[in-house]
Amino acid sequence: MHSKKKEIVEITVPTKAIRIKNATCVNGHSLMDKKVLINGNQAIAVLAKYGDEEGLIYLDPVYGSFENMWEITVPKGECVELFCPTCRVPLSEHGQLCDDCLAPLFAIYLPHGGMVEACLRNGCHFHKLQFTDSEEIGQKLLEEHYFDDMF
């Protein structure tokens, strides 16, 4: 019988080797913006709130690159709240904290059950990528030596 127990495996990949092509909120609404490109790639659009200001942040879809575009001003070191622009669900509702600065993390969800978590503190670059379909991810790596089409 096959066990469903999960193990944590750390994989090191070159910076900017993974591009996210599909991202959703917990409710399944797409966060990809076809009109806004960052370095030729569709940006990930999230609604941001800081104090009384509200606007979109376009996140760089290349994992490990931080060329984000902001419609609001958030000082370095300050935390921002992020929401799905469609249903306004908080993207930080899963309750995880940053390993580096202890600020809340936000999560965006990937096809095949994975997720990206990142810090809500402007200037903190802590982030992590989690996969839940390890067989498919492993097969993709063995066959093609890159993950671009998975995300």
C-alpha positions in Angstrom: 0.0 0.0 0.0 1.3 3.5 -1.0 1.8 5.8 2.0 0.5 9.4 1.8 3.1 10.6 4.3 5.0 13.6 3.0 8.7 14.5 3.3 10.3 17.9 2.9 13.0 17.9 0.2 15.0 21.0 -0.5 16.0 21.6 -4.1 18.3 24.3 -5.2 17.6 25.8 -8.6 19.3 28.8 -10.3 17.9 32.2 -9.5 15.1 33.1 -12.0 14.9 29.5 -13.4 11.1 29.2 -12.6 8.4 31.3 -14.1 4.8 31.2 -12.8 2.3 31.0 -15.6 -0.8 30.3 -13.5 -1.6 31.6 -10.1 -4.9 31.8 -8.2 -6.3 32.8 -4.9 -7.6 30.2 -2.5 -11.0 30.5 -4.2 -9.6 29.7 -7.6 -9.7 33.1 -9.2 -6.9 33.8 -11.6 -4.3 36.4 -10.5 -2.6 36.5 -13.9 -2.9 39.9 -15.7 -2.8 39.5 -19.5 -2.4 43.3 -20.0 0.5 44.0 -17.6 3.9 42.4 -18.5 7.1 42.4 -16.5 10.1 41.5 -18.7 7.7 40.1 -21.3 5.8 37.8 -18.9 2.3 38.2 -17.6 2.3 39.8 -14.1 0.6 38.4 -11.1 -2.0 41.1 -10.0 -2.9 41.4 -6.3 -4.9 44.1 -4.5 -2.9 45.8 -1.9 -3.9 47.9 1.1 -1.6 50.1 3.2 -3.2 52.5 5.6 -5.9 54.4 3.7 -4.3 53.6 0.3 -5.5 50.7 -1.9 -4.2 49.7 -5.4 -2.8 46.9 -7.4 0.7 45.4 -7.1 1.9 43.6 -10.1 4.2 40.8 -8.9 7.1 39.6 -11.1 6.2 36.1 -12.2 9.8 34.9 -12.3 10.5 33.2 -9.0 13.4 35.0 -7.3 13.0 38.2 -9.3 11.5 41.2 -7.5 10.8 43.7 -10.3 7.3 44.3 -9.0 5.2 47.3 -10.0 3.2 49.2 -7.4 0.2 51.5 -7.7 0.5 52.6 -4.1 3.4 53.7 -1.9 4.6 51.4 0.9 7.7 52.4 2.7 10.5 49.9 3.0 10.1 47.8 6.1 6.3 48.3 6.3 3.8 45.4 5.9 1.1 45.5 3.3 -2.2 43.6 3.2 -2.9 41.6 0.0 -6.2 40.4 -1.4 -7.5 38.7 -4.5 -8.7 41.5 -6.8 -11.8 39.5 -7.8 -13.2 38.2 -4.5 -11.1 40.2 -2.0 -10.2 37.2 0.0 -7.1 37.9 2.1 -4.1 36.2 0.7 -2.5 35.9 4.1 -5.4 33.9 5.7 -3.3 30.7 6.0 -1.5 32.2 9.0 2.1 31.5 8.3 5.0 33.8 9.4 8.2 34.8 7.6 11.3 32.8 8.7 13.4 36.0 8.4 11.4 38.9 10.0 8.3 37.2 11.5 5.8 39.3 9.4 2.8 37.4 7.9 3.2 35.5 4.7 0.8 35.6 1.8 0.1 32.6 -0.4 -0.8 32.2 -4.1 -1.8 28.8 -5.4 -0.4 27.0 -8.4 -1.8 24.3 -10.6 -1.3 20.7 -9.5 -1.7 21.8 -5.8 1.5 23.8 -5.2 1.8 27.3 -3.7 4.2 30.2 -3.4 4.5 31.9 0.0 6.2 35.3 0.4 6.6 37.9 3.0 4.2 40.9 3.3 7.0 43.2 4.5 8.2 45.6 1.7 11.9 44.9 1.2 11.9 41.4 2.8 12.6 38.9 0.0 11.8 35.7 1.9 9.7 33.4 -0.2 9.2 29.7 -0.7 7.8 27.3 -3.2 5.9 24.2 -2.2 4.8 21.3 -4.4 2.2 18.8 -3.5 2.3 16.6 -6.6 5.8 15.4 -6.3 5.5 12.6 -8.8 4.5 15.0 -11.6 7.2 17.6 -10.6 9.9 14.9 -10.4 9.0 13.5 -13.8 8.9 17.0 -15.4 12.4 17.7 -14.0 13.8 14.4 -15.3 12.3 14.8 -18.8 12.8 18.5 -19.5 15.2 19.9 -16.9 13.1 22.9 -16.1 9.7 23.7 -14.5 8.4 26.6 -16.6 5.3 24.8 -17.9 4.2 23.5 -14.5 3.4 27.0 -13.1 
